[in-house]
Amino acid sequence: MELIPELNVLDLDDSPHAIMFGNLSDGFEIIGPFNGWDSALEYDQKYIHWGPTWIMPMKEPAANE
């Protein structure tokens, strides 16, 4: 992953992402993985119309965690 100098944020578009939605009362669901943030956002905007969502990068588990 590279830092984008103009934005000073990580470029996470190449890493797999997932969409999380729901709430504490009803529980949360996770949809994914998607090939990058843009793909997850596109799916979110087209198909999820019930409440707030969060798009997050997915990480591989580390052996020492």
PDB file of N, CA, C and O in Angstrom:
ATOM      1  N   MET A   1       0.839  -1.179   0.000  1.00  0.00           N
ATOM      2  CA  MET A   1       0.000   0.000   0.000  1.00  0.00           C
ATOM      3  C   MET A   1       0.883   1.241   0.000  1.00  0.00           C
ATOM      4  O   MET A   1       1.939   1.271   0.631  1.00  0.00           O
ATOM      5  N   GLU A   2       0.437   2.244  -0.706  1.00  0.00           N
ATOM      6  CA  GLU A   2       1.201   3.476  -0.803  1.00  0.00           C
ATOM      7  C   GLU A   2       0.402   4.644  -0.228  1.00  0.00           C
ATOM      8  O   GLU A   2      -0.828   4.659  -0.266  1.00  0.00           O
ATOM      9  N   LEU A   3       1.131   5.613   0.301  1.00  0.00           N
ATOM     10  CA  LEU A   3       0.481   6.839   0.740  1.00  0.00           C
ATOM     11  C   LEU A   3       0.248   7.745  -0.464  1.00  0.00           C
ATOM     12  O   LEU A   3       1.144   7.918  -1.291  1.00  0.00           O
ATOM     13  N   ILE A   4      -0.915   8.308  -0.566  1.00  0.00           N
ATOM     14  CA  ILE A   4      -1.201   9.280  -1.612  1.00  0.00           C
ATOM     15  C   ILE A   4      -0.817  10.643  -1.053  1.00  0.00           C
ATOM     16  O   ILE A   4      -1.496  11.140  -0.155  1.00  0.00           O
ATOM     17  N   PRO A   5       0.246  11.263  -1.554  1.00  0.00           N
ATOM     18  CA  PRO A   5       0.741  12.508  -0.961  1.00  0.00           C
ATOM     19  C   PRO A   5      -0.291  13.632  -0.935  1.00  0.00           C
ATOM     20  O   PRO A   5      -0.366  14.385   0.037  1.00  0.00           O
ATOM     21  N   GLU A   6      -1.094  13.750  -2.006  1.00  0.00           N
ATOM     22  CA  GLU A   6      -2.047  14.854  -2.080  1.00  0.00           C
ATOM     23  C   GLU A   6      -3.132  14.723  -1.015  1.00  0.00           C
ATOM     24  O   GLU A   6      -3.640  15.730  -0.520  1.00  0.00           O
ATOM     25  N   LEU A   7      -3.488  13.493  -0.661  1.00  0.00           N
ATOM     26  CA  LEU A   7      -4.572  13.277   0.291  1.00  0.00           C
ATOM     27  C   LEU A   7      -4.080  12.882   1.671  1.00  0.00           C
ATOM     28  O   LEU A   7      -4.813  12.990   2.654  1.00  0.00           O
ATOM     29  N   ASN A   8      -2.826  12.419   1.744  1.00  0.00           N
ATOM     30  CA  ASN A   8      -2.228  11.956   2.988  1.00  0.00           C
ATOM     31  C   ASN A   8      -3.037  10.801   3.604  1.00  0.00           C
ATOM     32  O   ASN A   8      -3.219  10.728   4.819  1.00  0.00           O
ATOM     33  N   VAL A   9      -3.512   9.906   2.733  1.00  0.00           N
ATOM     34  CA  VAL A   9      -4.225   8.714   3.188  1.00  0.00           C
ATOM     35  C   VAL A   9      -3.657   7.507   2.463  1.00  0.00           C
ATOM     36  O   VAL A   9      -3.013   7.640   1.422  1.00  0.00           O
ATOM     37  N   LEU A  10      -3.899   6.332   3.021  1.00  0.00           N
ATOM     38  CA  LEU A  10      -3.444   5.114   2.367  1.00  0.00           C
ATOM     39  C   LEU A  10      -4.288   4.816   1.133  1.00  0.00           C
ATOM     40  O   LEU A  10      -5.504   5.010   1.145  1.00  0.00           O
ATOM     41  N   ASP A  11      -3.652   4.354   0.087  1.00  0.00           N
ATOM     42  CA  ASP A  11      -4.363   3.905  -1.100  1.00  0.00           C
ATOM     43  C   ASP A  11      -4.752   2.453  -0.880  1.00  0.00           C
ATOM     44  O   ASP A  11      -3.952   1.550  -1.125  1.00  0.00           O
ATOM     45  N   LEU A  12      -5.966   2.226  -0.425  1.00  0.00           N
ATOM     46  CA  LEU A  12      -6.420   0.877  -0.100  1.00  0.00           C
ATOM     47  C   LEU A  12      -7.199   0.240  -1.243  1.00  0.00           C
ATOM     48  O   LEU A  12      -7.787  -0.826  -1.062  1.00  0.00           O
ATOM     49  N   ASP A  13      -7.216   0.859  -2.397  1.00  0.00           N
ATOM     50  CA  ASP A  13      -8.078   0.379  -3.464  1.00  0.00           C
ATOM     51  C   ASP A  13      -7.686  -0.996  -3.974  1.00  0.00           C
ATOM     52  O   ASP A  13      -8.547  -1.715  -4.481  1.00  0.00           O
ATOM     53  N   ASP A  14      -6.434  -1.393  -3.865  1.00  0.00           N
ATOM     54  CA  ASP A  14      -6.002  -2.692  -4.372  1.00  0.00           C
ATOM     55  C   ASP A  14      -6.261  -3.826  -3.389  1.00  0.00           C
ATOM     56  O   ASP A  14      -6.245  -4.990  -3.789  1.00  0.00           O
ATOM     57  N   SER A  15      -6.496  -3.528  -2.135  1.00  0.00           N
ATOM     58  CA  SER A  15      -6.698  -4.587  -1.148  1.00  0.00           C
ATOM     59  C   SER A  15      -8.166  -4.993  -1.116  1.00  0.00           C
ATOM     60  O   SER A  15      -9.032  -4.194  -1.474  1.00  0.00           O
ATOM     61  N   PRO A  16      -8.463  -6.229  -0.692  1.00  0.00           N
ATOM     62  CA  PRO A  16      -9.863  -6.645  -0.595  1.00  0.00           C
ATOM     63  C   PRO A  16     -10.605  -5.841   0.472  1.00  0.00           C
ATOM     64  O   PRO A  16     -10.035  -5.476   1.500  1.00  0.00           O
ATOM     65  N   HIS A  17     -11.873  -5.575   0.213  1.00  0.00           N
ATOM     66  CA  HIS A  17     -12.714  -4.807   1.123  1.00  0.00           C
ATOM     67  C   HIS A  17     -14.013  -5.548   1.387  1.00  0.00           C
ATOM     68  O   HIS A  17     -14.409  -6.422   0.615  1.00  0.00           O
ATOM     69  N   ALA A  18     -14.670  -5.198   2.475  1.00  0.00           N
ATOM     70  CA  ALA A  18     -15.970  -5.759   2.809  1.00  0.00           C
ATOM     71  C   ALA A  18     -16.885  -4.622   3.242  1.00  0.00           C
ATOM     72  O   ALA A  18     -16.428  -3.552   3.644  1.00  0.00           O
ATOM     73  N   ILE A  19     -18.194  -4.878   3.151  1.00  0.00           N
ATOM     74  CA  ILE A  19     -19.196  -3.913   3.592  1.00  0.00           C
ATOM     75  C   ILE A  19     -19.837  -4.471   4.859  1.00  0.00           C
ATOM     76  O   ILE A  19     -20.241  -5.633   4.897  1.00  0.00           O
ATOM     77  N   MET A  20     -19.927  -3.641   5.892  1.00  0.00           N
ATOM     78  CA  MET A  20     -20.612  -4.036   7.118  1.00  0.00           C
ATOM     79  C   MET A  20     -21.833  -3.142   7.273  1.00  0.00           C
ATOM     80  O   MET A  20     -21.761  -1.932   7.058  1.00  0.00           O
ATOM     81  N   PHE A  21     -22.952  -3.748   7.648  1.00  0.00           N
ATOM     82  CA  PHE A  21     -24.147  -2.959   7.909  1.00  0.00           C
ATOM     83  C   PHE A  21     -24.945  -3.608   9.031  1.00  0.00           C
ATOM     84  O   PHE A  21     -24.763  -4.787   9.337  1.00  0.00           O
ATOM     85  N   GLY A  22     -25.819  -2.836   9.634  1.00  0.00           N
ATOM     86  CA  GLY A  22     -26.648  -3.314  10.719  1.00  0.00           C
ATOM     87  C   GLY A  22     -26.584  -2.376  11.903  1.00  0.00           C
ATOM     88  O   GLY A  22     -26.195  -1.215  11.776  1.00  0.00           O
ATOM     89  N   ASN A  23     -26.979  -2.901  13.077  1.00  0.00           N
ATOM     90  CA  ASN A  23     -26.947  -2.104  14.297  1.00  0.00           C
ATOM     91  C   ASN A  23     -26.779  -3.024  15.497  1.00  0.00           C
ATOM     92  O   ASN A  23     -26.849  -4.246  15.364  1.00  0.00           O
ATOM     93  N   LEU A  24     -26.561  -2.445  16.655  1.00  0.00           N
ATOM     94  CA  LEU A  24     -26.320  -3.246  17.858  1.00  0.00           C
ATOM     95  C   LEU A  24     -27.526  -4.086  18.250  1.00  0.00           C
ATOM     96  O   LEU A  24     -27.360  -5.196  18.756  1.00  0.00           O
ATOM     97  N   SER A  25     -28.728  -3.586  18.029  1.00  0.00           N
ATOM     98  CA  SER A  25     -29.935  -4.311  18.426  1.00  0.00           C
ATOM     99  C   SER A  25     -30.192  -5.533  17.557  1.00  0.00           C
ATOM    100  O   SER A  25     -30.474  -6.616  18.070  1.00  0.00           O
ATOM    101  N   ASP A  26     -30.095  -5.363  16.244  1.00  0.00           N
ATOM    102  CA  ASP A  26     -30.416  -6.441  15.314  1.00  0.00           C
ATOM    103  C   ASP A  26     -29.199  -7.261  14.900  1.00  0.00           C
ATOM    104  O   ASP A  26     -29.341  -8.346  14.337  1.00  0.00           O
ATOM    105  N   GLY A  27     -28.018  -6.751  15.175  1.00  0.00           N
ATOM    106  CA  GLY A  27     -26.790  -7.425  14.761  1.00  0.00           C
ATOM    107  C   GLY A  27     -26.233  -6.823  13.487  1.00  0.00           C
ATOM    108  O   GLY A  27     -26.871  -5.990  12.843  1.00  0.00           O
ATOM    109  N   PHE A  28     -25.050  -7.250  13.137  1.00  0.00           N
ATOM    110  CA  PHE A  28     -24.355  -6.753  11.956  1.00  0.00           C
ATOM    111  C   PHE A  28     -24.186  -7.874  10.945  1.00  0.00           C
ATOM    112  O   PHE A  28     -24.129  -9.048  11.310  1.00  0.00           O
ATOM    113  N   GLU A  29     -24.106  -7.511   9.686  1.00  0.00           N
ATOM    114  CA  GLU A  29     -23.806  -8.453   8.614  1.00  0.00           C
ATOM    115  C   GLU A  29     -22.641  -7.891   7.815  1.00  0.00           C
ATOM    116  O   GLU A  29     -22.461  -6.679   7.702  1.00  0.00           O
ATOM    117  N   ILE A  30     -21.861  -8.803   7.268  1.00  0.00           N
ATOM    118  CA  ILE A  30     -20.714  -8.419   6.448  1.00  0.00           C
ATOM    119  C   ILE A  30     -20.876  -9.050   5.082  1.00  0.00           C
ATOM    120  O   ILE A  30     -21.137 -10.248   4.968  1.00  0.00           O
ATOM    121  N   ILE A  31     -20.720  -8.237   4.041  1.00  0.00           N
ATOM    122  CA  ILE A  31     -20.795  -8.699   2.657  1.00  0.00           C
ATOM    123  C   ILE A  31     -19.427  -8.492   2.026  1.00  0.00           C
ATOM    124  O   ILE A  31     -18.827  -7.427   2.170  1.00  0.00           O
ATOM    125  N   GLY A  32     -18.941  -9.490   1.338  1.00  0.00           N
ATOM    126  CA  GLY A  32     -17.657  -9.352   0.658  1.00  0.00           C
ATOM    127  C   GLY A  32     -16.973 -10.693   0.541  1.00  0.00           C
ATOM    128  O   GLY A  32     -17.564 -11.722   0.866  1.00  0.00           O
ATOM    129  N   PRO A  33     -15.769 -10.696   0.092  1.00  0.00           N
ATOM    130  CA  PRO A  33     -14.889  -9.567  -0.223  1.00  0.00           C
ATOM    131  C   PRO A  33     -15.145  -9.000  -1.620  1.00  0.00           C
ATOM    132  O   PRO A  33     -15.686  -9.665  -2.503  1.00  0.00           O
ATOM    133  N   PHE A  34     -14.737  -7.763  -1.776  1.00  0.00           N
ATOM    134  CA  PHE A  34     -14.780  -7.060  -3.046  1.00  0.00           C
ATOM    135  C   PHE A  34     -13.355  -6.735  -3.460  1.00  0.00           C
ATOM    136  O   PHE A  34     -12.462  -6.642  -2.617  1.00  0.00           O
ATOM    137  N   ASN A  35     -13.144  -6.562  -4.757  1.00  0.00           N
ATOM    138  CA  ASN A  35     -11.818  -6.225  -5.285  1.00  0.00           C
ATOM    139  C   ASN A  35     -11.586  -4.723  -5.203  1.00  0.00           C
ATOM    140  O   ASN A  35     -11.604  -4.030  -6.220  1.00  0.00           O
ATOM    141  N   GLY A  36     -11.370  -4.227  -3.997  1.00  0.00           N
ATOM    142  CA  GLY A  36     -11.067  -2.818  -3.813  1.00  0.00           C
ATOM    143  C   GLY A  36     -12.238  -2.019  -3.278  1.00  0.00           C
ATOM    144  O   GLY A  36     -13.379  -2.481  -3.267  1.00  0.00           O
ATOM    145  N   TRP A  37     -11.930  -0.804  -2.832  1.00  0.00           N
ATOM    146  CA  TRP A  37     -12.904   0.079  -2.216  1.00  0.00           C
ATOM    147  C   TRP A  37     -13.972   0.501  -3.209  1.00  0.00           C
ATOM    148  O   TRP A  37     -15.154   0.553  -2.869  1.00  0.00           O
ATOM    149  N   ASP A  38     -13.562   0.805  -4.444  1.00  0.00           N
ATOM    150  CA  ASP A  38     -14.511   1.270  -5.449  1.00  0.00           C
ATOM    151  C   ASP A  38     -15.576   0.219  -5.755  1.00  0.00           C
ATOM    152  O   ASP A  38     -16.748   0.557  -5.920  1.00  0.00           O
ATOM    153  N   SER A  39     -15.180  -1.044  -5.832  1.00  0.00           N
ATOM    154  CA  SER A  39     -16.137  -2.121  -6.089  1.00  0.00           C
ATOM    155  C   SER A  39     -17.123  -2.263  -4.944  1.00  0.00           C
ATOM    156  O   SER A  39     -18.318  -2.459  -5.168  1.00  0.00           O
ATOM    157  N   ALA A  40     -16.628  -2.166  -3.723  1.00  0.00           N
ATOM    158  CA  ALA A  40     -17.503  -2.247  -2.555  1.00  0.00           C
ATOM    159  C   ALA A  40     -18.474  -1.076  -2.528  1.00  0.00           C
ATOM    160  O   ALA A  40     -19.656  -1.260  -2.236  1.00  0.00           O
ATOM    161  N   LEU A  41     -17.995   0.118  -2.828  1.00  0.00           N
ATOM    162  CA  LEU A  41     -18.849   1.296  -2.843  1.00  0.00           C
ATOM    163  C   LEU A  41     -19.930   1.173  -3.914  1.00  0.00           C
ATOM    164  O   LEU A  41     -21.087   1.517  -3.672  1.00  0.00           O
ATOM    165  N   GLU A  42     -19.562   0.689  -5.079  1.00  0.00           N
ATOM    166  CA  GLU A  42     -20.535   0.528  -6.161  1.00  0.00           C
ATOM    167  C   GLU A  42     -21.637  -0.452  -5.755  1.00  0.00           C
ATOM    168  O   GLU A  42     -22.816  -0.184  -5.983  1.00  0.00           O
ATOM    169  N   TYR A  43     -21.266  -1.577  -5.160  1.00  0.00           N
ATOM    170  CA  TYR A  43     -22.258  -2.551  -4.696  1.00  0.00           C
ATOM    171  C   TYR A  43     -23.148  -1.929  -3.622  1.00  0.00           C
ATOM    172  O   TYR A  43     -24.367  -2.097  -3.647  1.00  0.00           O
ATOM    173  N   ASP A  44     -22.546  -1.224  -2.699  1.00  0.00           N
ATOM    174  CA  ASP A  44     -23.278  -0.567  -1.618  1.00  0.00           C
ATOM    175  C   ASP A  44     -24.339   0.384  -2.181  1.00  0.00           C
ATOM    176  O   ASP A  44     -25.494   0.356  -1.756  1.00  0.00           O
ATOM    177  N   GLN A  45     -23.946   1.208  -3.120  1.00  0.00           N
ATOM    178  CA  GLN A  45     -24.862   2.205  -3.667  1.00  0.00           C
ATOM    179  C   GLN A  45     -25.974   1.586  -4.512  1.00  0.00           C
ATOM    180  O   GLN A  45     -27.074   2.136  -4.579  1.00  0.00           O
ATOM    181  N   LYS A  46     -25.699   0.443  -5.161  1.00  0.00           N
ATOM    182  CA  LYS A  46     -26.700  -0.198  -6.018  1.00  0.00           C
ATOM    183  C   LYS A  46     -27.671  -1.079  -5.246  1.00  0.00           C
ATOM    184  O   LYS A  46     -28.861  -1.107  -5.560  1.00  0.00           O
ATOM    185  N   TYR A  47     -27.176  -1.806  -4.229  1.00  0.00           N
ATOM    186  CA  TYR A  47     -27.977  -2.886  -3.666  1.00  0.00           C
ATOM    187  C   TYR A  47     -28.337  -2.757  -2.191  1.00  0.00           C
ATOM    188  O   TYR A  47     -29.240  -3.455  -1.730  1.00  0.00           O
ATOM    189  N   ILE A  48     -27.678  -1.909  -1.447  1.00  0.00           N
ATOM    190  CA  ILE A  48     -27.970  -1.805  -0.015  1.00  0.00           C
ATOM    191  C   ILE A  48     -28.672  -0.477   0.239  1.00  0.00           C
ATOM    192  O   ILE A  48     -28.083   0.592   0.084  1.00  0.00           O
ATOM    193  N   HIS A  49     -29.926  -0.561   0.627  1.00  0.00           N
ATOM    194  CA  HIS A  49     -30.722   0.655   0.800  1.00  0.00           C
ATOM    195  C   HIS A  49     -31.383   0.694   2.169  1.00  0.00           C
ATOM    196  O   HIS A  49     -32.407   1.358   2.335  1.00  0.00           O
ATOM    197  N   TRP A  50     -30.833   0.010   3.138  1.00  0.00           N
ATOM    198  CA  TRP A  50     -31.482  -0.059   4.452  1.00  0.00           C
ATOM    199  C   TRP A  50     -30.507   0.299   5.555  1.00  0.00           C
ATOM    200  O   TRP A  50     -29.969  -0.587   6.219  1.00  0.00           O
ATOM    201  N   GLY A  51     -30.278   1.550   5.754  1.00  0.00           N
ATOM    202  CA  GLY A  51     -29.456   2.009   6.863  1.00  0.00           C
ATOM    203  C   GLY A  51     -28.016   2.256   6.510  1.00  0.00           C
ATOM    204  O   GLY A  51     -27.602   2.071   5.365  1.00  0.00           O
ATOM    205  N   PRO A  52     -27.248   2.679   7.505  1.00  0.00           N
ATOM    206  CA  PRO A  52     -25.841   3.036   7.269  1.00  0.00           C
ATOM    207  C   PRO A  52     -24.973   1.807   7.012  1.00  0.00           C
ATOM    208  O   PRO A  52     -25.248   0.710   7.498  1.00  0.00           O
ATOM    209  N   THR A  53     -23.929   2.027   6.242  1.00  0.00           N
ATOM    210  CA  THR A  53     -22.963   0.969   5.950  1.00  0.00           C
ATOM    211  C   THR A  53     -21.554   1.487   6.210  1.00  0.00           C
ATOM    212  O   THR A  53     -21.320   2.695   6.250  1.00  0.00           O
ATOM    213  N   TRP A  54     -20.626   0.562   6.383  1.00  0.00           N
ATOM    214  CA  TRP A  54     -19.209   0.876   6.555  1.00  0.00           C
ATOM    215  C   TRP A  54     -18.435   0.002   5.594  1.00  0.00           C
ATOM    216  O   TRP A  54     -18.652  -1.208   5.535  1.00  0.00           O
ATOM    217  N   ILE A  55     -17.532   0.605   4.841  1.00  0.00           N
ATOM    218  CA  ILE A  55     -16.655  -0.145   3.945  1.00  0.00           C
ATOM    219  C   ILE A  55     -15.297  -0.202   4.603  1.00  0.00           C
ATOM    220  O   ILE A  55     -14.740   0.820   5.003  1.00  0.00           O
ATOM    221  N   MET A  56     -14.764  -1.419   4.713  1.00  0.00           N
ATOM    222  CA  MET A  56     -13.507  -1.574   5.429  1.00  0.00           C
ATOM    223  C   MET A  56     -12.543  -2.486   4.659  1.00  0.00           C
ATOM    224  O   MET A  56     -12.975  -3.423   3.988  1.00  0.00           O
ATOM    225  N   PRO A  57     -11.244  -2.210   4.757  1.00  0.00           N
ATOM    226  CA  PRO A  57     -10.266  -3.108   4.144  1.00  0.00           C
ATOM    227  C   PRO A  57     -10.161  -4.390   4.964  1.00  0.00           C
ATOM    228  O   PRO A  57     -10.330  -4.380   6.183  1.00  0.00           O
ATOM    229  N   MET A  58      -9.880  -5.483   4.277  1.00  0.00           N
ATOM    230  CA  MET A  58      -9.700  -6.767   4.955  1.00  0.00           C
ATOM    231  C   MET A  58      -8.204  -7.052   5.056  1.00  0.00           C
ATOM    232  O   MET A  58      -7.442  -6.761   4.134  1.00  0.00           O
ATOM    233  N   LYS A  59      -7.801  -7.617   6.172  1.00  0.00           N
ATOM    234  CA  LYS A  59      -6.402  -7.964   6.383  1.00  0.00           C
ATOM    235  C   LYS A  59      -6.293  -9.462   6.620  1.00  0.00           C
ATOM    236  O   LYS A  59      -7.198 -10.081   7.179  1.00  0.00           O
ATOM    237  N   GLU A  60      -5.178 -10.036   6.190  1.00  0.00           N
ATOM    238  CA  GLU A  60      -4.920 -11.437   6.479  1.00  0.00           C
ATOM    239  C   GLU A  60      -4.510 -11.560   7.952  1.00  0.00           C
ATOM    240  O   GLU A  60      -3.803 -10.699   8.477  1.00  0.00           O
ATOM    241  N   PRO A  61      -4.952 -12.618   8.604  1.00  0.00           N
ATOM    242  CA  PRO A  61      -4.525 -12.783  10.003  1.00  0.00           C
ATOM    243  C   PRO A  61      -3.023 -13.047  10.079  1.00  0.00           C
ATOM    244  O   PRO A  61      -2.458 -13.763   9.253  1.00  0.00           O
ATOM    245  N   ALA A  62      -2.403 -12.463  11.069  1.00  0.00           N
ATOM    246  CA  ALA A  62      -0.969 -12.668  11.268  1.00  0.00           C
ATOM    247  C   ALA A  62      -0.766 -13.878  12.184  1.00  0.00           C
ATOM    248  O   ALA A  62      -1.572 -14.124  13.081  1.00  0.00           O
ATOM    249  N   ALA A  63       0.284 -14.608  11.961  1.00  0.00           N
ATOM    250  CA  ALA A  63       0.547 -15.818  12.739  1.00  0.00           C
ATOM    251  C   ALA A  63       0.855 -15.508  14.200  1.00  0.00           C
ATOM    252  O   ALA A  63       0.629 -16.347  15.072  1.00  0.00           O
ATOM    253  N   ASN A  64       1.367 -14.316  14.474  1.00  0.00           N
ATOM    254  CA  ASN A  64       1.769 -14.011  15.848  1.00  0.00           C
ATOM    255  C   ASN A  64       0.715 -13.226  16.611  1.00  0.00           C
ATOM    256  O   ASN A  64       1.010 -12.725  17.696  1.00  0.00           O
ATOM    257  N   GLU A  65      -0.490 -13.098  16.098  1.00  0.00           N
ATOM    258  CA  GLU A  65      -1.532 -12.356  16.816  1.00  0.00           C
ATOM    259  C   GLU A  65      -2.381 -13.291  17.645  1.00  0.00           C
ATOM    260  O   GLU A  65      -3.310 -12.847  18.320  1.00  0.00           O
TER     261      GLU A  65
END
